[in-house]
Every structure is written in C-alpha cells, then in structure tokens.
Amino acid sequence: MAGRKLVSYTVTGLKRWSCIARELPPISQVKALHVYDFDNTLFMSPLPNSKLWTGQTTSFLQTQECFVNGGWWHDPHILEATGQGIEKEEPRGWDGWWNEQIVELVELSIRQSDALTILLTGRGEDNFAELLKKIVTSKGLAFDMICLKPQAGPNNQTFSSTMNYKQAILRDLIFTYKDADEIRVYEDRVKHTRAFRDFFESVNAELLHSPESSPRKPINAEVIQVADAATTLDPVAETAEVQRMINAHNTAINSGNHALLAPLEIRRTVFFTGYLISSVDTDRLLKLLNLPPSIPQSEVRFLADNIIITPRPCPRSILDKVGGIGRKQTWQVTGLGCYESRVWAARVTPIPADAPYHTDNPFPLVVLAVVRGSRPADAARIQNWQLVPAGKQIVFQTEVGEKVQLRVEAEGEYEKIFVNRNLKRQRDGPTALERDSFRFTGSRRGGYGDENRRPNGINGGYNGGNQNRGRGGNNNSNSRYDHRNTRGGRGAGNRMNNNNTNNSNGNRGRGGRGGYKSLDDVQHNPRYANQGSSYQPNYDDGPSNFTSGADGYNASFPALGGGSSYNSGAQGNGDGGLPYGK
C-alpha cells in the first residue's frame, strides 16, 4: 500500500489512457464518474450465430489462441460488417444497433456539467480505436475519454486480463478525480459486474484503513448490470467474414511463422432432409396440441417444424422424386395422435393427394411436441389417430430443404476419423464420436474464460483449450451464465437435440473436447427433432451451396469452395464460392 501512495495521479497522466485528444476538466470540477462498457452494453455487437455454426465452432471462433489474427473479437472486419457494413451504416449512425436506453443515459451524463463520461472497452486499441471512434461519432456521443486496451499501459503496465486492465483505469480515475463523490459503471457481463463491485469494496476498504493519510475519501460506487441483447450478422455476410478470417489465418500458417497452429477449413454438417415448415405455420400447428394438465410445459419440447424425408443428406434418387431442394409442397392435417403421453404428432396428406412425396416414416407426419427425454421418432409408433373434422383440417405449405450447420476445423481433421477404418463397411448406428458429439446438454450457455462472451446454446471449451474472448489472457472456468438446469418451453432459447436418449449428462466430447451441439431451430422455437438412435449426421459432405428454405434464412449461402448444388444439379467446383486457404 505504501508503494501506491507514492504514485502521482494527474489529469495529464489520465489522458494517456484515452485514444481521443480531448482536454479533461480540472479535478475540482468533477463530482461524478460515469463509465460505460461498449459491447452489448452501449452497442449491440454481433456474436457468432449459434444457428449457423455448431456449438463447438461458436466457441472456437471466439477463442483468441485458435487464430493467428485472434479470432472474432480481435478482427475489426467482423465489427465493420455489422448491419449492412460500415459504408452504409456509418452515414446512418448504425441505426438499430444501439441500446437506446443506455444511449439516453450517456447523453444525460454528457450534459451533466460535473460528470466525467468514459467509454471503457476491452477491445484492442491497435485494431479498434479508429473504428470505435467512427461508431461513437456517428451517434453524436461526445465522451470525455474513449479507452481501449493498449499493448502496455501509460506506465508500461501489462495486463493479464480485461478486468485487470479496466481496474487499472478505474483506480486512476478515482485517485485522479479525488473530489468525485460517486462512480457508476454500466456493464453487461455478470462476471465483470461482480468483479467491479469487489474491486470498489477493496478500494474503499483501503481508503478507510488509514483515513488520515488517504489521498481521498471513500467513493460511492454503483455497478449497473445491463441486460445484454445478443445480435448476429447476416448469415451470408457472417459466413464470408469467417472464411476471410480463415484465409488470412491459413496464409500466415503457410508462411511458416506459426508452427503451433494448423490450417483451418469450413465444413458442413447435414442433420436431415425434410419438408421444412415456416414459423407461421408452426404456430398454427402447435395450436392443435392438447397437452395433459399434469405435464408442465417446461418439460415439453415444442417442434412442428418439418415432415422428415430422410434423417441424413438425401440420395439423388429420392431428391429427384420430391422435386429437389426448394420444391414447394402443400399438406393437409387429417389426424392427431399421441404415443404413451410422451410424443404428439399430426398425420398429414399431400395436396393434391397424388402428389409424389417421400418420407422414411410409414406415412407423412409432423411431430408436434415431445416430453423431454423422449424420441420424436416414436411418433411412427402411434396406432390410434383421431380424425380431424373437415372444417379444422389445417392446410400449410412446406419447402424441401436440408437442416445444415457449419463447423470450422483443422484441415483434414475429418479424414483422420477414418484412418484404418474400412469405409465400405455398412454401419449399424452412429460412431462413438457421433454419439459423444450429440448428447443432450440442455439450454446452457457454457463456460468460458475471462474474456469470452457466449451466445445461447454454446458448450464448453474447444479441444480442452482456452476459451479466451481475446480481451486478455486470464482463462478460468467460471461461466458467465450457468443454465445447467434450464428447461424452458417453446421460445426459451437454443437447446441440444438429443439423438441418444439414454444419456443426459453434460458435455462429453472425446479427448477433452467439447461436444458438438445438435441442431438448434433457426426460428425462436425449440424445434428440430432428433431422429432416434438410427440418426447419423453426415460429417463428410463436401462444401456446397446453401439453399433457402423454411429455416428462417431467406437468402442462399455462398458456396464454400467446391461440392455440388442440389439446386442446379451441377457436379462442379462451386463457381463463385469462397475458396479455402486463399
């Protein structure tokens, strides 16, 4: 403590933390310090889309050590791609991407004559200073200080974490403006909120310990927890930005300067092919449900999202029969049934009745809901169907499509699975890797290090490695959100679709790896059903064109460098796609 008393706190020294050249008010003028976080407090920064990427990849993208350029939170192009891109968003002030309630508070702080208003973020100063100044200026917010994390502090300090860096600035603020009576900090991350409160308690205890020699009196500190609002980029733009990030990573790897990292690639995981149902028709179909009052809705997964064609990529012969990806088909509900009060379904028939269709079930049906732990595939066992009166037979339209997510992995990683394996042998069920990769984990926002943010439905660490958001180096296992027991009914966020119902424990990846999350619904309802023990997700389909469908994405994804397109029937190289490693 004696060493700290020798530190000289001056306005000039404090200015060195800021990346804007603005004169600070004299010490005697400031009575209040108002500090605002940037990401998902003031500005709704995009997170990796957990509906576009597998859960493991969503974590991987945010892990600083996995990319030469630091990944999601260290690449300014990701933030620049927010909305419709910086060229269009800057002139209109990134309208719609702000937390307007916090904006109003910032404006009040700026107008308060005795308040110092600070924007404090853990983003790196070298990569983000100019971009953040553009974003803030476009909104007309005149902060007194804009502080980003430097490589070294004004006194050549180094920081083990973002929290360590932010506390260093807060200490300088408190001891420089020693006449300030209060400090308010606005923060979205629960873990950081707790850490700030502990920090201020420690500072005040330090000041109370020797009041006669203290440079200032204790300060009234308030840390305001801000509800974060997760946002995402346009799926096409996000895929392109991640491919660009991977290309830059691979170029650096190929230069021979990063021997500890491996080249990366994007691959597709196809979960099933089906007649996909729009969210509007899903809501209509779910109104047919009549659940027993003894079953709480929190124990029910609401589905009604598809009529299964095949629980895998569709063979060409079947795809030709149903008209190809994108083909529209109209259906009519003819009956309702239930299996052991655990699985509810609607039996449907095509319109016209002689329209060609295919389903791996004995007849076309829509699984409406299942009790958690039950298999949607058991809907095929329903024997007694209650006929729906003609006046109540819902008619709805579907679109043939695949349920797909992307994953980022080391080049050739998939092929290693098949070393010394006879590829011609017919498998009777999922491999051990697939079983471990799709165990049900509930609706959980998984653990991460000090610097990570995690959107809904993300598992724990990639490959047992650090889960560092990249705003510092402190990697611990504390979770920002602990939703291990979150059940949640319809609309309760992302959740794992379990294809192995005999196991409900947590993340079970092999060799310490976090398991792949199963497919989350791309609408806001917990929907896409598992397909029973025979379900075998395809990990080896070549990158190909994505197709629009009733999965909430209304634009086609770009080709990722090869493969075929069911839409075009081409067997070429995916012209116009994003090439790997270039």
Buried (B, 14 or more C-beta within 10 A) or exposed (E): EEEEEEEEBEBEBBBEBBBBEEEBBEBEBBBBBBBBBBBBBBBBBBBBBBBBBBBBBBBBBBBBBBBBBBBBBBBBBBBBBBBEBBEEBBEEBBEEBBBEEBBEBBBEBBEEEEBBBBBBBBBBBEBBBEBBBBBBBBBEBEBBBBBBBBEEBBEEEEBEBBBBBBBBBBBBBBBBBBEBBEBBBBBBBBBBBBBBBEBBEEBBEBBEEEEEEBEBEBBEBEBBBBEBEBBBBBBBBBBBBBBBBBBBBBEBBEEEEBEEBBBBBBBBBBBBBBBBBBBEBBBBBBEBBEBEEEEEEEBBBBBBBBBBBBBBBBEEEBBEBBBBBBBEBEBBBBBBBBBEEBBBBBBBBBBEEEEEBBBBBEEBBBBBBBBBEBBBBBBBEBEEBEEBEEEEBBEBBBBBBBBBBBBBBBBEBBEEEEEEEEEEEEEEEBBEBBBBBBBBBBBBBBBBBBBBBBBBBBBBBBBEBBBBBBBBBBBBEEBBBEBEEBBBBBEBBBBBBBBBBEEBEBBBBEEEBBBBBBBBBBBEBBBBBBBBBEBBBBBBBEBBBBBBBBBBBEEBBBBBBBBBBBBEEBEEEBEEBBEBBE
